[in-house]
Amino acid sequence: MAALAEEQTEVAVKLEPEGPPTLLPPQAGDGAGEGGGGTTNNGPNGGGPAAPGKVGSVAVEDQPDVSAVLSAYNQQGDPTMYEEYYSGLKHFIECSLDCHRAELSQLFYPLFVHMYLELVYNQHENEAKSFFEKFHGDQECYYQDDLRVLSSLTKKEHMKGNETMLDFRTSKFVLRISRDSYQLLKRHLQEKQNNQIWNIVQEHLYIDIFDGMPRSKQQIDAMVGSLAGEAKREANKSKVFFGLLKEPEIEVPLDDEDEEGENEEGKPKKKKPKKDSIGSKSKKQDPNAPPQNRIPLPELKDSDKLDKIMNMKETTKRVRLGPDCLPSICFYTFLNAYQGLTAVDVTDDSSLIAGGFADSTVRVWSVTPKKLRSVKQAADLSLIDKESDDVLERIMDEKTASELKILYGHSGPVYGASFSPDRNYLLSSSEDGTVRLWSLQTFTCLVGYKGHNYPVWDTQFSPYGYYFVSGGHDRVARLWATDHYQPLRIFAGHLADVNCTRFHPNSNYVATGSADRTVRLWDVLNGNCVRIFTGHKGPIHSLTFSPNGRFLATGATDGRVLLWDIGHGLMVGELKGHTDTVCSLRFSRDGEILASGSMDNTVRLWDAVKAFEDLETDDFTTATGHINLPENSQELLLGTYMTKSTPVVHLHFTRRNLVLAAGAYSPQ
């Protein structure tokens, strides 16, 4: 994996799966760019299960040898000259022409870190302390958290167990610089014979050179900020099928009021089935959609078809949102949670709400008059007539009916929760390193998935069910199937915790947001990383795809919401307004409104149509990343809604476009 990453080879995404579409074939592949992709091999479960997916045992790559990593800093340079080398380069860059200064200034931070680590490793502690105190204030403000960690490394012994140091050594810091600026830098270092800095540039930096005009300070600031610099251009060149899959043909019975009455002859009219015309745009094959059998998906059950029919009927009553017609917001406030609410999810039909808590419990509420009931005991079930029309009602035990069910099983705080699309199951992820699958028929734990070595921060069901994804402190995301206890894919490449996960609407891709301040898009078919997005200045905590699958919105601790064009691999918008972590993002059902919820106790509504309209992405922009983000956050902001001392943990649009929000009351 690590060796593959050094070669910078561009990986072509397979367009068709090998073999029959009844299994998800294990693939071992490197990802585009420096991150690498997922790895998976055939395991003991070699046979073919009855389910649509096939699992293999997964081997995680070994951690890099710490001694070998550190030995790279065993330089024999004069420690007293480090300040002079750095000052000389700093003076040269500050005296450069304005057009080159912004690009060359990107060198300050990675050079500062590597020179400091070299001094510490070679036990020049006094020189290292002086170097840090003199130049750490010159670094960009968004690196301050990393510098705080770096300042604690004052002795060689401190470096062995430090993740930040290992990240810097094992992944080359990526800088995107124009050819003219690079030639200017190279000529300066050769004239000054500054071998110390040139060696660092050669060994620890990856300079992505492009032809054309240098980028402005604003353009650079929009894209930098991650632990490993910017994404390489090769990382975002793979073909991505962002279109939606063709919807199956479902006949919907007409139940208009006039048909429920009698006809002229006094006889009741018969209900005529009609072909679904709602959402007919998805009935045509989208040219950007993946082949229907690219990954195996579960077949629709009768209950799924009934639910789709109900969804279509709800769609006819959906409110068309826009700047002149904003949605109402219904807020669910958790009282007496004592800051213990850590996760929330709502079913697609908005009938159930689940909360994960720090006391290791998962609680499920019914938000409709219909109470939660468990299935009867086996002895009672044997007495039921299984041929009766209301058998599904008869199997439920009325004695167990209640508005709340508490699920016990985790041994640590529950950080993630996700309902299955059919509302039969609930996933929860925890600090105990497991993901649990709960039955909403018996309200018991069916299986615990053990694969993560550390806390699991998030888990998410696929829009089609069966598959789900999890991400955690071990820096990887895992793809699972509900009927297998081992992961199908491991998505490895992030340099820090995977905080949030989200399936693409067509289920062929998974997006992950990380504390390394990057967003990655992974191909479910082969485990490859097909997009790397940089630009956030803090850990990412929320993700959401637009309903048409083309765009992605991300939120982070920096309070900004960034908008991405998945097809071109570019940032296309920036929404400023929140003053704290953006915990939740959701698009309205038709994609006109983007809602954001934050720890600053506000829900904000943004005009998504205006944010994405008139996007002109020419070949030059795609090739160079020269983006010019409009400063139009205030124009796009449609409304700000304050809560009463309640951070917004979760947002959900109902099928009729009402906003449901949730959070725990946290008085100051």
N, C-alpha and C positions, 0 to 999 in steps of 0.2 A: 504493500500500500504506500509506504513512505517513499520507496524507490520509484514507484510509478509516478508519484506526485512530482518528483524532481524533473521528469522528462518533458513536462508541459506538452504532452501529446493531446490532440483534440479527439474526443470520442464521438463517434456517430451513433445516434440513438437508433436502436433497431425499430423498424416499422411494423414487423409482424412477429408474434411469438413463435418459437419453434414447437413443433409437435401439435397435438390436438389442443383445443381451447379449454380442455377440462382440467388443466392444472396450471399453476403459476410456476414456470420453470426457474429453478435456482440458477443465478448468474453470478459470476465473479467478475467485476469490472471496476476500472478506475473511473472516477468522476471527472468531469470537465474542470480544468483549473487545478488549483493546488489542494483542494480539499479531499479528493479521492471520493470513491463511491462506496456503496454497501457491498459486503461480502457474504456469501452464503454457499454452503456445500450440501451434497446429498448426505443425509443422516440415516439412522436406523429405521426411520419411518418410510422406507423406500417405496412401499406399495402405493396404490392409488386409492384415496379415500372417496367416499360417496359425495363429499362436499365439493364445491367448485374450486377449492384451492388446494395446493400441495405444499407441504412444509418440508424444510430441510434443517438439519442442525446447523448452528451458526457459530463460527469461530471469530472472536474479536482479535484484532491485531495486537501484538504485544506492545507494551509501552516502550519507548525508546530507551536504550541503555544510557543511564544518567551520566556515567563516567565518560562515555564517548561524546555525549553532548557537551559536557563541560570542558573537555580537552580542547575544543576548538578555540577557547579563550586563552590558551596557553601561549600568549604572544610575548616576545622579548623586547617590545618597544620601550622607549624611555618614558617612565611614568610622569616625569616632570614636564614632558612635552605635550601631553594630551590636551591641556588647557590651551596651549598655543595653537595646536592643530585645529581644534574646534573653533577658537576665536578667529583664526585666519580664514576658515571657510565661511564663518558667519559674516565677517567683514566683506568678503568677496560677494556673497549672495546679496547682502543689503545694498551694495554699491552697483549691482547689476541693473540693467534696464528693467523698467516696470513689467514689461511683457514676460520676462524670464524669472523675475524675483519670486512671484507666487508659486511657480512650479518648483523651483529649486529649494524653496523654503520647506518643502515636504521632507527634505533630507534631515532637517534638524532633529526631529523626534527619534527616528530609528538609530541614527548615528549616536545621539546622546545616550540612549539605552545601552547599545552594544559597547561603547567606549567605557561607560560606567561599569558594566559587568566584567569587562576585561580587567579593569583596575582592581575590582574586588576579588576576582578569581586568582589573580597573581599576587594577592595579599598586600597591595599598596593601599591600605585602608585610609590613611590620612589624605593621600592624593585623591582617592575616590570621594571622600567626604567633601573636600574642597571643590572638586569638579561638579558634584551634584548641587551644592549650595550656590555655585556661581551661575549655573546654566538652567536649572530646573524651572526657574520663573519665566524663561523664554518660550516654553512649550505651550501649545494650544490648550485652552481651558478644558476641552473635552478629554484630555489625557490625564487630568489631575488624579483620578482614582487609580489609574495604573501607576502613576508616579508615587503615590502614597504607598503602594505595595512595594515598589522598587526601593524606596527609601529605607525599608526595613531590612534590606539585604546589605548588611555592612561587613559580613565576614564570608569567607569561602564556604564554611560549613552551612551557612544559611541557604546556599543556592541549590543544594541537592534535592530538597523536597518542595521547592517552590514552583508552582504551576506556571506562573507568569513568565519566569525565566525559561522554563522548558518550551513554552509556546513561542517565545521569541527565537529560540535557537532552532526548533524543529520545523518552523514554517517561515519561509522567506517573506519579509515585509514587502508588499507590492506598492510600487510607485508608478504612476502613469505620467510620462514626461514627453514633450515634443522632441523631435530629433535635434532641432536647433539648440534647445536648452541643454540637452544631454551632451552635445558636442562642446558647448561652452564649459560645462562642468569638467568634462574629461580633459580638455586642454588646460584648465586651471590646475588640476591635480597633477598633471604631468610636468607642467612648468615649475610648480613648487616642490616637485618630487615628494608629495605627501602620500607615501606608501601606506601609512597607517590607516588613513581614511579610505584609500582606494581598495585596500584588502577587505575592509568591512563591506564596502559597496559590492565587491565581487562575491564575497562569501555569504553574506546575510541578507542582501537586498535583491529583489527581482524588479528591474526597471523595464516597464512595458512602454516601449518607444512607439510613437505614432508620427506620421507625416502630417504637416499642416500647422496652423497657427497655434501658439501656446494657449492654454486655458487661463481664464481669469481667476482671481481669488475666489469670487463667488461660485464659479463652476466647480472649483476644487473643493471648497468647503462643503458643498452639497453632497459630495461623494465620499469624503474621507471620514475617519472616526473609529473604524473597527480595529480590533486587536492586530490584524494582519494587513492593515492598509486597505487599498481598494481591491476590487475583484479584477482578475485578468480578463481581457476582452475575450479570450478563447473560452472562458468559463460560461459565457452567455450566448454562444453561437449555435448550440444544439437546437434542432427542431423541436418545438413544443406544441403538442396538440391541445390547444386551450379551448376548443369548441365543445359543445355539449353533445352527448350521445342522443341518438334518435329515440324518442319516447315510443313505447309499445302502443299498439292500437287497442283502445279500451272503449267498449260501448257504454254510453251513459244513458240511463233511462230518463226520459223527459218527465218532469213532475211539476210543470207549470200549473198555476192555480186554475186556469181555464180548463185544463185537461182533467183535473180532479173532479170537476162538476159533471153534469150529465149533458149528453148531446141533445139535439132537437127532438129526437124520438123518445127521450126519457131514459135511454139506456146509458150506463156509465161508459165513458170513453176508455179505450185500452191505452195503456202507456206504451209509447213507441220508443224503442231504443234509438239513440242517435250516436253517430260517431263523434268522438271528442274533437271539438273545434277549438277548444281553449288551449292557448299555448301552441297553436298550430305551427309556429315558426320552428319548434323543436321536432316537428314531424318530418321536415325536410332534412336531408343529410347536410350537415354543416361541413363546408370544405376544410375547416380547421379542426374538426373533430377527429378523434382517434378511430381506427377501425372498431366495429362493434365488438369483435372478439379479441381485441388486443390483450386484455386481461380477462380472466374468467370472472363473471359476476353471477351472484345467485339468481335463480329464476324467481319470477313473481309468483307469490302464493295468492290464493283467492282473497285472503284477508288484506294483502297488499293492494290488490286491484280495487277492493271496496274502499280502502283508505284513499287511493288515488281519485276515485270517483267523488268522495267527500271533499277532497282537496279542490277538485275542479268546480264543484258547486260553490265552495267558499270563494273561489277565485272570481266568480261572477259578481260577488258582493264586495269585492275588494275596492278600497278607496284608492283612487289615482292620486298619488302624492306629488308635490311640487312646491315651489316657493310660496305659492298662494294657498296651498292646502297642506299644512303640516300635520303630522300624526299626533294623536293624543298619547300621553305616556302614563302607563299604570305602573306604579312603583311598589314592589314588595319589600317591606322593611323587616329585617330580622331583629327582633328585640331580645334583650338579655343574652346576646351571643357572646358578650365579654371578649370581643375581638377574636373570637374563635372561628368565625366563618371564613373558610379558605377557598371554597369552590361552589359554583352554582351552575345548574343547567335546567333547561325547560324543554319539554317534548315539542315536536314539530307542530302538533295540534293544540299546544298550549294548555293541556289538561293536567299535566303533572309538573312539579318543580322539585328538584333535588338539591340538597345542600351538603357539602363536605365540611367537616369540622375538625378543629385541632384536638378534640378529645377522642379522635380515631373513629367516630361514628359517621354514618351516612344516613340522612333523614330524607324521606320522600313524603311530599304532601300532595293531596288532590286539591286543585284549585277550582273544581267544579262541584256541584251538589252530589255527584256520584262518589261514594266512598271507596276506599281501597279495601279489597277483599282477597283472601288467600284461597287457594284450591282446597277442597275437602280432603280428609284423610283417605287413604287407599281403601279402607273397609267401607266407607260411605260411598266412594266412587263406584264400587262394584254393583251397587244397588240402582244406579242411574240407567235409564233407558238411553242408550247411546244413539238411537235412531231418531230421537225427538228433535224437533226444530230448534228448541231452546236449550239444547244440551250445554252450550257454553255458559248459560246463566245458571243451570242446575249444578254444575260442578263447583261453583263458588260457594264458600261457606259464609253465610250472613252473620254468623256469630263473631267473625273476625273483622267485620266492617269497622273502619275508622278513618279519620282524615289524615292521620300521620302513621308512618311505619318507620321504625328505627332499625338500621342494619348494622350488626356488630360483626367484626372479623379482622379489621386492620389493627395493627399494633403501633401506629403512629399517626400524626396528622394526615388528613385526606386533602390532597392538593388539586385533584382533578376529578371531574364527573362528566359522564356523557350518556345520554339515552340512545338506545337503538332506534332506527327510523320506525320500526313496527311497534315500539313501546312495550316490548316483551322483556327487554333486558336493560340493565344499567351497568356501566363501567365506572370504576373508581380507582384512582392511583394514589399512592401514599408514600410517606417518608420511610415506610418499612421496606421499600424496594419492590413492592408487588403491585400488580394490577388485578383487580378482582371483578369477576362477572357475576352480577346478581340477577336472579329471576324475579320479575315483577308479577309473577303468578303465585309464587310461594314465598317471596320476600326472604329468600335464603341465598347464600353464596354457592354458585355452581362450580367455580374453578378459580384458582389463584395462579396468575401467570408470573413466573419467576425468571427473570433474565437480566434485569437491571441490577447493578451492584450497589447503587446508592438511591437516594430519594427519587421518586418519579413525579415530576412536576405537573405533567399534563397527559391526558389521554383523550382520544377522539374517535368516534365511530365513523366509518365510511357512509356517504349518503345512501348507499345501497345496502348497508348492513354487512354482516359477516366479517369483513376486514376492520381492523382498528389500528391506530398508531399510538405510540407512547414516547415520551421524551423525558430525560432526567439529568441528574447531576453528573452522570458518567459520560456526558458530552455526546451521546448518540441517541438517535431515534430508532425505534424498532417497529416493524410492521408485523401484525399478528393476524391470525384467523381464529374465530371464536372456538372452533372445535379442535385446535391444536395447542399444546402447551409450550411449544417452542416457536420463536419468531420466524417468519418467512423471509424477512429482509432486515439487515442492519444498515442504517444510514449513518456512516461515520465520516466526519470531516470538520465539524464544529470544534472550536478551540476552547469552549467553555460550556456551561450548562445549557441544555435545550429546555427553554422555559415554556414554549407554547407550540402546539402542532395544529394543523388543519388540513383536511382533505380538499382537493380540488373538486368542483361539482361533478366532473366526469369520473372521479375516483382513480384516474390514471396517474395522478401526481399527489405528493404530500409536501406541504410547506412547513418549515420549522423556523422558529425565531429563537435566538440564542443570546446569552450574556456576553458573547464575543462581539455583539453589536452587528451581526449579519443575519440576513434571511436567506435560506436556501430552499430551492425547489428540487425535489427528488422524483425520479421516475420509478414508479412502483414496479414496472415490468422487469427492470434489470438492476435497480438499486443505484443508478448513476445520479450524480448531482448535475442538473441541467441548467440551473440558474443560481448565481450568487449576487445578492443585492447588498450594497453598502451605502451608508449615509446617515444612519442613526448614530447619535452620540451617547447612547446609554443602552443597557440591556433591553431586549425586546420582549414584551409581555402580551401582545395581542396580535391576531392575524384574522383576516377575513377575505374571501374571494367575492368578486362581484357575481351576480346571478348568471351573467353570460359567460363567465369563466375567463374573460380576457384580462381583468385587472385584479390587483392584490393591494389591500390596504394594511399597513402595519403601524403599531403603536408601541412606544417605549417609555422608559423612565425619564427621557428628556422632554416629555410632554408633547412631542410632535407626532403627527400622523403623516406618514409618507405613502404616496400612491405610485404603483408600479405597473408598467405595461409588460405583461408576461411574454407576449409574442416577440417583441423587440428586445426585451431584457433591459429596459431603461426606466429610470425614475421620471414620472410625468407630473408630479404634484407634491406640494408640501402644505399641510394644514397646521397653522399655529394658533394657539389659544389656551390650551390646557396648561396648568402650572404644576402638574404632578403626573405620576405614572398613568398612562392610558391602559386601563385593565381590560377593556372590552370594546370590540368594533363589530358592527353589523350593517349590511346593506338591506334596504327595504326589499320586499319580494320582487319588485320590478326593477330595482336598481337605481331609482331616482334619488334616493336619500341615503346618506351614510350617517349612522349614529355612532357616537363615541362616548364612552363612559370612563371616568377617571377617579383617581384617589383625591382629586381636588373637590369632590362632592358635586360634580356637575355632569349633566348629560348635554352634549352638543349635537346639533343636527346640521349637516353640510349638504350643499347642492352637488350631488354626484354627477348629474347630467352636465352641468356647466364645467365641472372640474375636468371631465374627459372629452368635452366637445372640441372640435377643430384641432385635434392632435396631428401635428405635421411631423412625421418621423422619417426624414430622408436618409439615404444611404450614408451620407457623411456623418450625420448625428449618430447613427447606429454604429459606425466604424470607430468613431473617436470618443464617443461619450460626451460630446460638447452639448450639454443641456443648459437651457436657460429657463429656470423655474420662474413662473410669474408670481409676483408678490400680491396674491389676491385672496389671502385667507379671509379677510373681512368681507369680501364680496361673496365668498362661498358659504360663510357662516349664516345659517338661516335662523338659528335660535339657540340660546343657552338657558338651561333649566337647572336651578340650584336645588339640592336636597337639604334636608335638615340634619347636618352633621353625619351624613351617610355616604361613605365612599361607594362608588358604583362598580360592583364586581362583575355584573353580567347584564347583557342586553339581548333582546329577542324581538323579532317582528312576527306578529301573528299572521295567519293566512289572509286576514283582512287588512293588514298593515297597521295594526295598533302596536305601539312599542311597549314591551314589558321590560322593566329594569328591576334589578335586585341588589341589595347590599345590607350590611349590618350597621345598625345605629351605633355610632361611636362618639359619644359626647366628649368634648374637650376636657 
